[in-house]
Amino acid sequence: MTSPELFASLARGEVAPVYLLYGEEDYLAGEALDAILLAALKGGDRTFNLDVLGGGETDGRDIVARASSFPMVGGRRVVVVREADKLSAHDCELLAVYAGEPSPSTCLILIAGKPDMRKKPFATIRRSGGALECKRLYENQIPAWIAEAVRKEGRRIEPEAAKLLAAYTGTSLREIRSELDKLCIYIGTRKEITAGDVSALVGMSKEYSPFELQKVVGLRKTARAMAILEELLDAGGGAPLVIATMTNYFLTLWKLHDLRRRGFTEDDQAAQARIHPRFLREYHEALGFQPPAACERALLLLAEADEQSKSGAYDARQVMESLIVRLCGADEGNIGRAPGA
């Protein structure tokens, strides 16, 4: 099942007898677990009806025994098994038998990081429709996730603000959630989070934001780009922030080149490239300075800089300074127009 399907079924009061929450994104697994517990224990006593076990600390017989017990003081019994992928083969066989005929008065929830989905009981639960994969989101999925998280709280966030926050935090949903909580406190009773709010929170002004950096790099304004880079680095915006922002930027430029070549309208370009229409003109201006060959080269340079910055063998500031100079075209010969001052 998908997350929307899970939350929709729980909202209807439908609680499955067995769930499997698996994958590397523990925040999504925790969010799903909380929702299941809220629905499953509604009207029951959490003190007596909830058991939380560890896969490396218990065995299959104990899990099945608890899951087969009747709830106390009404309601439903819930058994949560964390790190279920650490259970032995014998324990998994016992759970597979139980999953085939689970107790209707119990909700058994298995949580696993990397289970072998070809084997029981994981394959059994997936066939029954009770498995939810909690995958780490890709960088380009993070702004949409941020927007949806803000919407659930009855607020809005500007597209640029969502992208800026994503560039600052990376792909850790737990860290993003923490920053969103701070932002909600920061804006008070206002309903919309702006790019200025995000910049203020992370200690960066809009004039020296990663988005301003990508804009001037796109126009090959080397001197201005270097000034913004220094401000970003001094304000704590390290190599991961700059590299993530610039990688997304050049991927977007490359996609726009392809969409224009295929005859897409401007509205369709904005939709396909996930750009707010009011920012499309800025990207189009950059296309004249960054042709497809330059975009492809930029992505190679960014991958190289990312590897160097993580290796510990290079000075991170020097790596970033060299990267920005090269992205601005100082050593690209005749690719694109002449770099700006």
Secondary structure, 3 states (H helix, E strand, C coil): CCHHHHHHHHHCCCCCCEEEEECCCHHHHHHHHHHHHHHHCCCCCHHHHEEEEECCCCCHHHHHHHHHCCCCCCCCEEEEEECHHHCCHHHHHHHHHHHHCCCCCEEEEEEECCCCCCCCCHHHHHHHCCEEECCCCCHHHHHHHHHHHHHCCCCEECHHHHHHHHHHHCCCHHHHHHHHHHHHHHHCCCCEECHHHHHHHCCCCHHHCHHHHHHHHHCCEHHHHHHHHHHHHHCCCCHHHHHHHHHHHHHHHHHHHHHHHCCCCHHHHHHHCCCCHHHHHHHHHHHCCCCHHHHHHHHHHHHHHHHHHHHCCCCHHHHHHHHHHHHCCCCCCCCCCCCEC
